[in-house]
Amino acid sequence: MSRSRGPDGVLAERPERGDERDGEPPRREDETTAAEALERGSREHYDDPDLYDFEYRRRRRDVSFYRAVARELLGPSGRVLELACGSGRMTTALVRDGHEVVGIDLSEAMLRRARARIERLGRRARRRALLVRADMRRFALAARFPLVVMAFNSFEHLYTRVEVAACLERVRAHLAPGGQFVFDVQNPNLRWLVRDPTRRWARPLFRHPRTGERLAYSTNHDYDPVSQIALIRLYYGPADGAGRERVVHLSQRKFFPAELEALLAHGGFTVERRCGDFAGRPLDGDAESQVLVCRARSDGARR
Ligand SMILES: C[S@@+](CC[C@H](N)C(=O)[O-])C[C@H]1O[C@@H](n2cnc3c(N)ncnc32)[C@H](O)[C@@H]1O
């Protein structure tokens, strides 16, 4: 999705430059607001799964990729742990293929949607799926899996080094010996990161898949080059311009390739394969994604 500082934007709540003129540290309430903005951005985009599924209805290449990974590693059936499984896009495909999938996600709305999808499968397939509300930074399941996947930039909801380490530690704890951890994140696009946050980008018109409302969609974001977090705003306004616009926040941590490899090494993983998209193109500066196939080091050492 294309991704900005409007009057309703989260960073409009940040202190203006003039407020800092005296060299005073930011006020405590501003810090709280930034933390809240981050938290909102990990959740709001997932409050409307109908809209989410509609927006990403054409995103199929990643599904084909993860299905192929599972088939190659596990054969026709095996056990998969899917972190941040969302509305079940990937889960359903893997279950349908014959795998047993445990999916975890923080969003109850997304899980509800995923459960409804699973319900529509046949009885035997339904028994192969288990969906659990849990946080990928601190979950504990009484099982280990030969394959752990985390699709569609979900890793970008790990905002700090501590959160990344916590999640990787949980992945390690749930991987069977020799198992693989496969995930994808965006490859940071330098031109996108420095886009003018006061402008609106992309303005397609569409009909809300549930309410039928005709809407105009646009985005902009603020990117903080120190935390490497983009606070994205997704604007949904009435197509005829009359009425209120809704702002949905989405916070994404950006990971640069060498940094990501270092974080994985620190977490006890080796990167076995790394591509720039789901068809296997090499990772270079123009690649859209970073798709990583990792294995936990058997010595468990952090290098
Ligand atoms: C971009 S969606 C991807 C969903 C799904 N993997 C897919 O491919 O469609 C990111 C998902 O991460 C979930 N999420 C965000 N923070 C999380 C956390 N700390 N633990 C578990 N899930 C989280 C959201 O609820 C959302 O469903």
The ligand as an SDF file (V2000), in Angstrom:
LIG
                    3D

 27 29  0  0  0  0  0  0  0  0999 V2000
   -0.2730   -6.3500    7.8430 C   0  0  0  0  0  0  0  0  0  0  0  0
   -1.2450   -7.3770    8.8900 S   0  0  0  0  0  0  0  0  0  0  0  0
   -0.8070   -8.9620    8.2420 C   0  0  0  0  0  0  0  0  0  0  0  0
   -1.8380  -10.0030    8.5340 C   0  0  0  0  0  0  0  0  0  0  0  0
   -1.5920  -11.3490    7.8430 C   0  0  0  0  0  0  0  0  0  0  0  0
   -0.3160  -11.9140    8.2020 N   0  0  0  0  0  0  0  0  0  0  0  0
   -1.6990  -11.2230    6.3380 C   0  0  0  0  0  0  0  0  0  0  0  0
   -0.7620  -11.6630    5.6840 O   0  0  0  0  0  0  0  0  0  0  0  0
   -2.7040  -10.6990    5.8490 O   0  0  0  0  0  0  0  0  0  0  0  0
   -0.3940   -7.2820   10.4440 C   0  0  0  0  0  0  0  0  0  0  0  0
   -1.0680   -8.0860   11.5540 C   0  0  0  0  0  0  0  0  0  0  0  0
   -0.2200   -8.0150   12.7090 O   0  0  0  0  0  0  0  0  0  0  0  0
   -1.0590   -8.0190   13.8570 C   0  0  0  0  0  0  0  0  0  0  0  0
   -0.2570   -7.5590   15.0000 N   0  0  0  0  0  0  0  0  0  0  0  0
    0.2500   -6.3240   15.2320 C   0  0  0  0  0  0  0  0  0  0  0  0
    0.9810   -6.3130   16.3690 N   0  0  0  0  0  0  0  0  0  0  0  0
    0.9260   -7.5970   16.8510 C   0  0  0  0  0  0  0  0  0  0  0  0
    1.4880   -8.2450   17.9940 C   0  0  0  0  0  0  0  0  0  0  0  0
    2.2610   -7.5710   18.8660 N   0  0  0  0  0  0  0  0  0  0  0  0
    1.2280   -9.5540   18.1720 N   0  0  0  0  0  0  0  0  0  0  0  0
    0.4360  -10.2500   17.3130 C   0  0  0  0  0  0  0  0  0  0  0  0
   -0.1110   -9.6810   16.2300 N   0  0  0  0  0  0  0  0  0  0  0  0
    0.1300   -8.3840   15.9770 C   0  0  0  0  0  0  0  0  0  0  0  0
   -2.2220   -7.1370   13.4670 C   0  0  0  0  0  0  0  0  0  0  0  0
   -3.3450   -7.3290   14.3130 O   0  0  0  0  0  0  0  0  0  0  0  0
   -2.4260   -7.5770   12.0130 C   0  0  0  0  0  0  0  0  0  0  0  0
   -3.3610   -8.6000   11.9240 O   0  0  0  0  0  0  0  0  0  0  0  0
  1  2  1  0
  2  3  1  0
  2 10  1  0
  3  4  1  0
  4  5  1  0
  5  6  1  0
  5  7  1  0
  7  8  2  0
  7  9  1  0
 10 11  1  0
 11 12  1  0
 11 26  1  0
 12 13  1  0
 13 14  1  0
 13 24  1  0
 14 15  1  0
 14 23  1  0
 15 16  2  0
 16 17  1  0
 17 18  1  0
 17 23  2  0
 18 19  1  0
 18 20  2  0
 20 21  1  0
 21 22  2  0
 22 23  1  0
 24 25  1  0
 24 26  1  0
 26 27  1  0
M  CHG  2   2   1   9  -1
M  END
$$$$
